[in-house]
Amino acid sequence: MSGKDSMRYFSVFEEMAKYGHEQVIFNYDKATGLKSIIAIHDTTLGPALGGCRMWDYASEQAALTDALRLSRGMTYKCAVAGVTHGGGKTVIIGDSKTGKSDELFQALGSFVETLKGRYYTGTDVGTVGMDFVAAGKQTKYVVGLPEEYGGSGNSAVITAYGVWRAMKATAKEAFGSDSLRGLKVAVQGLGKVGCNLVGHLVQEGAELVVTDVSEESLHRIKEEYPLVGMVQPEEIFAVECDIFSPNALGAVINDETIPRLKCKAVCGAANNVLAEPRHGDLLHARGILYAPDYVANAGGLIQVADELQGYNRERAFKNAGLIYDILLQIFELARKDNIATHKAADRLVESKIEKISQIQRKFRGN
């Protein structure tokens, strides 16, 4: 191994140590061209659970970083949502519009099967339920299948419901009432979750300004909700509003966007909204209330975790509704300790994981 290769090899371990990961597995399938990474962050609470993202990453390092960040987020999301799973994530390097095939996802299924239940996966950005029908030909460790294939169906509906509940809790903390009627909400991203969220907000009487990079998505929303305002994607951060709701890709709260925000609160469905943890502190310093993303968007996780018990829709929605109460608990902790809300959420999660770990050690005789 050359010196250059050795440095690259050890950098993976450095990244794992940085985020606290247990395992990272790389897979290349010559027959289909599959290039995928599975990151397993922490299995204290149970087998890892996390979706599969297909994205045309700029580099392998970018793909690895995404898998590491997302899988860590899943551990925290599982813990805060009260499901008995740890965090994992799969990324596939490729164009989701042109690079998919039944065989590619069968190859992925074969890869997942090698972990023998240590990790379950399903849909994420760039993948849909039918992709995992294909993967399911080679493994039983898949979730989020379409209803007609024995799964729980589209998780965007319950995710949007959970974000709506999170937004009501955020409004209660920021404005003294959990009613969204008359509040102005700037919605960034009109994908599967964003569109459903808009429906909840319109129904409750919120005033909306929305954006998306897709003209088709904007047109669809305008046809269904003619009174909704629209701006260009780069203008959404500067919209004067009560709540900014990011529902697209992550890292949108950063050094460039924070000075432009004209809101009192941030609450949305996107993962890894903060480019870095310090950006949560910057929001706190500016008096902008932040609903930690892995709490607000936990509805989809709650659905697929419920699927592993034998899916019960009423039970899943009831549990997703508890996101409201969890956020109020986090806001109270942040207020009491005078810390940023993302730190309060992390503190709550880490305390829970440590307590479960102690329980396990006690009864296993370790």
SVG drawing of the C-alpha trace seen along z (x, -y; Angstrom):
<svg xmlns="http://www.w3.org/2000/svg" viewBox="-59 -40 63 53">
<polyline fill="none" stroke="black" stroke-width="0.4" points="0.0,0.0 1.4,-3.4 1.7,-6.3 -1.1,-8.1 -3.4,-5.0 -2.5,-4.5 -3.5,-8.1 -6.9,-7.6 -7.4,-4.3 -6.9,-5.8 -9.0,-8.8 -12.0,-6.6 -11.3,-5.5 -10.7,-9.1 -14.2,-10.0 -15.7,-7.0 -14.1,-8.1 -15.3,-11.6 -18.9,-10.6 -18.7,-7.5 -19.6,-4.8 -19.4,-1.1 -19.0,0.0 -18.7,-1.2 -19.1,1.3 -18.2,0.5 -19.7,2.6 -19.0,2.7 -20.9,5.0 -19.3,5.6 -22.3,7.0 -24.6,4.0 -22.1,1.3 -23.6,0.8 -21.3,-1.5 -22.8,-1.7 -21.8,-2.4 -23.6,-1.2 -22.8,-3.1 -23.9,-1.7 -23.6,-4.2 -24.9,-2.7 -26.8,0.4 -27.3,-0.1 -31.0,-0.4 -31.4,2.4 -30.6,3.3 -29.7,0.3 -32.5,-1.3 -32.1,-3.9 -33.0,-4.6 -31.1,-4.3 -30.2,-7.5 -29.2,-7.5 -27.4,-10.6 -24.8,-11.6 -22.2,-12.5 -19.3,-14.7 -16.8,-12.3 -16.6,-9.1 -15.5,-11.2 -18.8,-13.2 -20.8,-10.0 -19.0,-8.7 -19.5,-11.9 -23.2,-11.9 -23.6,-8.3 -21.8,-9.0 -23.8,-12.2 -27.1,-10.6 -26.6,-7.4 -25.6,-9.3 -28.8,-11.4 -30.8,-8.2 -29.4,-7.0 -30.6,-10.2 -33.9,-10.1 -34.6,-6.5 -33.7,-7.3 -35.9,-10.5 -38.8,-8.7 -38.7,-5.8 -38.2,-3.1 -36.0,-0.1 -33.4,-0.6 -30.1,-2.2 -29.0,-4.4 -27.8,-3.3 -27.8,-4.6 -27.1,-3.4 -25.9,-5.7 -25.7,-4.6 -23.4,-6.6 -25.3,-7.2 -28.0,-9.2 -31.4,-8.1 -33.1,-9.2 -30.9,-7.2 -28.9,-4.7 -31.6,-2.5 -32.5,1.1 -34.1,4.1 -30.8,5.8 -29.0,2.9 -31.4,3.0 -31.2,6.8 -27.4,6.3 -28.1,3.9 -30.5,6.4 -27.7,9.0 -25.4,6.6 -27.8,5.8 -28.5,9.6 -24.8,10.1 -25.5,8.2 -28.1,10.8 -30.5,8.4 -27.9,6.0 -29.3,3.3 -32.7,2.6 -33.2,0.2 -35.8,-1.5 -36.6,-4.6 -34.8,-7.9 -33.9,-10.7 -33.7,-9.3 -35.3,-5.9 -38.9,-4.7 -40.8,-1.7 -40.6,0.3 -36.8,0.2 -37.0,2.2 -39.5,4.6 -36.5,5.4 -34.1,5.5 -36.5,7.7 -35.9,10.5 -32.5,10.9 -33.2,9.9 -36.0,9.7 -34.3,6.7 -36.2,4.0 -39.0,1.7 -41.2,-1.0 -42.6,1.2 -45.8,0.2 -49.0,1.4 -49.8,3.8 -46.5,5.6 -47.2,5.9 -45.5,2.7 -46.9,-0.5 -46.8,-2.6 -45.8,-6.2 -44.0,-7.6 -44.2,-11.2 -47.8,-11.5 -46.9,-10.6 -43.6,-12.6 -45.5,-15.7 -48.0,-15.1 -45.2,-14.9 -43.6,-18.1 -47.0,-19.8 -47.2,-18.6 -43.7,-19.8 -44.5,-23.2 -47.5,-23.6 -45.2,-22.8 -42.7,-25.3 -45.4,-28.0 -46.6,-27.3 -43.0,-27.9 -42.3,-30.9 -45.6,-32.7 -47.6,-31.4 -50.2,-29.4 -50.0,-26.3 -52.4,-27.6 -50.8,-28.3 -53.7,-30.4 -52.5,-33.7 -48.8,-32.8 -46.6,-33.3 -44.6,-30.2 -41.9,-30.2 -41.7,-26.6 -38.5,-25.6 -39.0,-22.4 -42.2,-21.0 -41.3,-17.3 -43.3,-14.4 -43.2,-15.8 -43.3,-19.5 -46.5,-19.1 -48.3,-17.2 -47.1,-19.8 -48.5,-22.6 -51.9,-20.9 -51.8,-20.8 -50.8,-24.5 -53.4,-25.7 -56.1,-23.8 -55.1,-25.4 -55.2,-28.9 -51.5,-29.8 -50.2,-32.3 -47.7,-30.6 -44.8,-31.6 -43.2,-28.6 -40.3,-27.7 -38.8,-24.8 -36.1,-24.2 -38.8,-22.3 -41.1,-24.5 -43.4,-21.4 -43.8,-21.3 -44.5,-25.0 -47.1,-24.7 -48.8,-21.8 -49.0,-23.7 -50.3,-26.9 -53.0,-24.9 -54.2,-23.3 -53.7,-26.3 -54.0,-29.5 -53.5,-31.9 -50.0,-30.5 -47.2,-33.0 -44.1,-32.0 -40.5,-33.2 -37.3,-32.0 -35.3,-29.4 -32.5,-31.9 -35.1,-34.4 -36.8,-32.1 -34.2,-32.7 -34.9,-36.5 -38.7,-36.2 -40.1,-38.0 -42.1,-35.3 -42.9,-33.7 -41.5,-30.2 -39.0,-29.2 -39.6,-25.5 -36.7,-23.7 -38.0,-20.6 -35.3,-20.0 -31.7,-18.9 -29.6,-19.6 -27.0,-22.2 -29.3,-25.1 -28.7,-26.8 -25.2,-28.1 -22.9,-31.1 -24.4,-32.6 -28.1,-32.0 -28.4,-32.8 -27.8,-36.6 -30.5,-36.6 -33.2,-34.9 -36.2,-37.1 -38.1,-34.6 -38.7,-33.7 -38.5,-30.0 -37.1,-27.2 -39.0,-23.9 -39.0,-21.5 -38.6,-18.0 -35.1,-18.2 -32.3,-16.2 -29.1,-17.8 -30.5,-21.3 -27.5,-22.8 -24.4,-22.8 -22.4,-22.5 -23.6,-22.3 -22.3,-25.8 -25.0,-27.1 -27.6,-26.0 -25.8,-28.2 -25.9,-31.1 -29.7,-30.7 -30.0,-30.6 -27.9,-33.8 -30.2,-35.5 -33.3,-34.5 -34.5,-32.1 -36.2,-29.0 -35.0,-25.8 -36.9,-22.6 -34.2,-20.0 -34.6,-18.3 -34.3,-14.7 -37.2,-15.3 -39.4,-17.2 -39.1,-14.7 -39.2,-11.5 -42.7,-10.5 -41.4,-8.4 -39.0,-6.5 -41.9,-5.8 -43.9,-4.4 -41.3,-2.0 -40.3,-0.9 -44.0,-0.1 -44.0,1.9 -41.5,4.3 -44.1,5.1 -46.9,5.6 -48.0,2.1 -50.9,0.4 -51.7,-3.0 -53.6,-4.3 -50.7,-3.4 -48.1,-4.9 -49.9,-8.2 -50.5,-8.3 -46.8,-7.9 -45.9,-10.5 -48.3,-12.9 -46.1,-12.6 -43.4,-14.6 -45.3,-17.6 -44.8,-16.6 -41.1,-15.6 -40.4,-19.0 -42.0,-20.8 -39.8,-18.8 -36.7,-19.7 -37.7,-23.4 -38.2,-23.3 -34.8,-21.7 -33.1,-24.3 -34.9,-27.1 -34.0,-25.8 -30.3,-25.2 -30.1,-28.3 -28.6,-26.2 -29.5,-25.9 -32.3,-23.5 -30.1,-21.2 -27.8,-20.7 -30.9,-20.0 -32.1,-17.4 -28.7,-15.7 -28.4,-15.8 -31.8,-14.1 -30.9,-11.4 -27.4,-10.7 -28.8,-10.3 -31.3,-7.8 -28.8,-5.8 -26.4,-5.7 -29.2,-4.5 -30.2,-1.7 -26.5,-0.7 -26.3,-0.5 -29.4,1.6 -28.0,4.0 -24.6,4.3 -26.4,5.0 -28.5,7.9 -25.8,9.3 -23.3,9.4 -20.9,7.1"/>
</svg>
